[in-house]
């Protein structure tokens, strides 16, 4: 048996402030995204990133030169100054137009070159998240709400897309352009222009960052309310029938509206703070623009600058004003994208409770012998479910596990399929501890017909074929006949192409169960686990299915978890559980003759069926 995992003591490091946690989360997120943009084993990705950066640099060079050409065109039209480009006013105007066209052209070329890189990163992250969610344990999935989980993934992937698009092609280009304009102001004009520009940008960035940090907290509250409202909506829709049974439509609507009311309040605070942020940004930018223009106007009055220089300064300021105004929105969204991506990466860092051992081998099924050796287990460490259970199912045997509700019989099935690991003891298949083999090979060897069969919202054919990838039409129909559902399917207007609806709601309980049995038969496993497999069937159909399962079970080890005892009377051995312990073991006849707990359960069910 593998050694028990040591419990890691709580982190004793001093608690970080909220801003420090946000900054650390942002840095972590950027580090995790970076390998998708510069993967070690994908040379084509690196080439595209380099060419995109070259196109970006060229577009900024053109953008910086365009206002200079515009200023010389103004001077040429006024007959003022020397034209260094030896072009007339018309030629300079045409050159100005070409400059704007080339600027846009190189920006679009940059986007086109980088698009496959961004989409690949998005796809790889989405796939990694999807695969990781499937690796997480059943314990995690039954404690998480599907609606909230889907929102975390949706916002995280959207955040990645936004970050790639704007961080690289908005913030980066803006910084490059500001540096170039700063050099021009310092060299072509004087340091006062650079000083005004520097103070303006510093104040703008400081104000934007401070207010945005505050707004992020408001957005976090808004996101939490949005997630809560979405969870309530999905939970209500998934339980549509229950809502109808209890006439609770009004209650559900009120519950949903209450969540939306709290979302509305948080969204209003976010909108009000946005208005204040936009006004403050506009005020700072306008003051800087006026300051630089006053300096230029004084220069023109003193004949130190030409009218074209005045126009050029104005063009440069307007050129950086527009992206600076946009910077507020971009920074806010990038900050929020980092928060959303942080939640997604938190999900990716959620450890899988059940995972393959480093040296795990493929399960080799030679006969299908199942052995539970003194198994102890509890979903909660404070509450034991199984208390030293030992059971052996020899190859080809049918062993039934029965007991009252809560006795732990279904738990044995979950441990066999390794949805959970045993707390103590061992569970072996042909002498191999299930913790020492790969989960893929273990799952391939076991076919499960659960108590509540859940179907995909697709066709009957798709749901049956799910048992074996690439199954032929003949194989699908053969197992449908074995599960006593073929005649029903062909009687439907669309036959096997009939859509079953969300979770199979268009089919009755018995029909869903038979589809589940058919797809398990198609899997053709070495071990068959039947978890209340005929619980949703009427007595006549139950007998037909029982015979079919008996035929299919020949040559296989069958573990049957049963509530309806009439389905397991022919079992080779019956194990009776009570409160997590085995109280009786034997054949049906032997246990009836013993007149113990099994006999009590049997007689009670027989009496109930006679009354019914």
Buried (B, 14 or more C-beta within 10 A) or exposed (E): EEEEEEEEEEEEEEEEEEEEEBBEBBEBBEEBBEEBBEBEEEEEBBEBBEBBBBBBBBBBBBBBBBBBBBBBBBBBBEEEBEBEEEBEBEBBBBBBEBBBEBBEBBBEBBBEBBBEBBEBBBEBBBEEBEEBBEBBBBEBEEEBBEBBBBBBBBBBBBBBBBBBBBBBBBBBBBEBBBEBBBEBBBEBBEEBBBBBBBBBBEBBBEBBEEBBBEBBBBBBBBBBBBBBBBBBBBBBEBBEEEBEEEEBEEEBEEBBEEBBEBBBEBBEBBEEBBEEBBEBBEEBBEBBBEBBBEBBEEBBEEEEBBBBBBBBBBBBBEBBBEBBBBBBBBBBBBBBBBBBBBBBBEBBEBEEBBBBEEEBEEBEBEEBBBBBBEBBBBBEEEEBBBBBBEBBBBBBBBBBBBBBEEBBBBBBBBBBBBBBBBBBBBBBBBEBBBBBBBBEBBBBBBBBBBBBBEBBBBBBBBBBBBBBEEBEEEBBBBBBBBBBBBEBBEEEEEEBEBBBEBBBEBBEEBBBBBBBBBBBBBBBBBBBBBBBBBBBBEEEBBBBBBEBBEEBBEEBBBBBBBBBBBBBBEBBBBBBBBBBBBBBBBBBEEBBEEEBBBBEBBEEBEEEEEEE
